Amino acid sequence: MKSMSVKSLQTGSVIGMLGGGQLGRMMAMSAAQLGFHTHIYCPDERNPGEQVTDKLTRKAYDDREALSVFAQSVDVVTYEFENIPVESVRFLEQHVAVYPSADVLEIAQDRLFEKDFLNKNGIATAAYRAVNTVEEAVDAVAEIGLPAVLKTRRFGYDGKGQVIVRKAEDVPAAWDALGNDRIIVEGFVPFRMEISVLAARGQDGEVCCFTPVENQHKNHILDKSIAPARISADLQEAAVDMATTIITALNYVGLLAVEMFVSDDEPQLRVNEIAPRVHNSGHWTIEACATSQFEQHIRAVCGLPLGGVDLYAQAVMTNLIGDDILQYNDLLREAGANVHHYGKSQARPGRKMGHVTRLYPLGQKLPG
Ligand code: AMP
């Protein structure tokens, strides 16, 4: 569906990026590959993005004066993580095009808005209720059934901001542990696999999805992504259809990650959450496809045609978390290991330090 007018940026234009983590770093590298400059806006000292960007502004995300100067120095703005104040993005939108839009960000930042949006568009999710008191949480759990998951509506990631409740009497302790009064209670989905679809939509409304990928977690953090996900062709198609419906309904420009549960009961696919940005579960696209998720995002926000997403090989991406980065030298000696180091100097537990992607011929059984 072609729905929007396209403003293609010339090479040499400057892409402004909010956030300077590893995702921003890899986006900046793709931008450079396509002949664009980048200007990263990030409050953090020693961020991974600053090593590879043309320009850096180190200011707070709500510093209107700095945002205004930043807006004047760039041709388009995008972001690499979703916890930027929506008001800052709305402010930037008055001066320069921002993709994805503040309206999209507002939906994606709040689990309630997100689930309401998905259900309104016919996309299945876990059963859910928004609650503001512990009494309401107890009632919601009674209604939805056990086990249930209590989650903060905002700012949750890598399993933070959520507690599984297996017995009704555990609800008050879970409530206290979250220490927040804007909570969503979700039914527990008995999934057999978690997958994601990296979908991209151009300024002209063209949608292009990478093959669904299977995600395995350790300690609530993504450990491995395996592409393609080991599900039937019918389910793969259904997952891509769902992602296409979502990205189109959002009138989105850029790359969107759609995380889904695959279960054996009906409906087999339920969306867990969407991330309005490039995503850890898409790093394998750097080596396994003609266009990476990072390049695809840059193409979309710059008004360029989307690139090819055919899978050239099976891929297994493994995150290097904390001390895993000590494997760096061994990995360099391993033929076929595509090693990525994010340039972070300190390896704290749980910190994403890099990743490694290994490719295998299509159709071959994967090792392990
Ligand atoms: P989230 O922060 O929503 O991405 O959740 C992190 C992880 O917790 C997911 O990847 C799942 O493994 C698990 N999880 C979250 N919500 C549910 C649910 N409603 N049912 C089952 N598992 C869940």
Residues whose N, C-alpha, C, O or C-beta is under 5 A from the ligand:
A	BS01	AMP	A126 V149 Y157 D158 G159 E186 G187 F188 V189
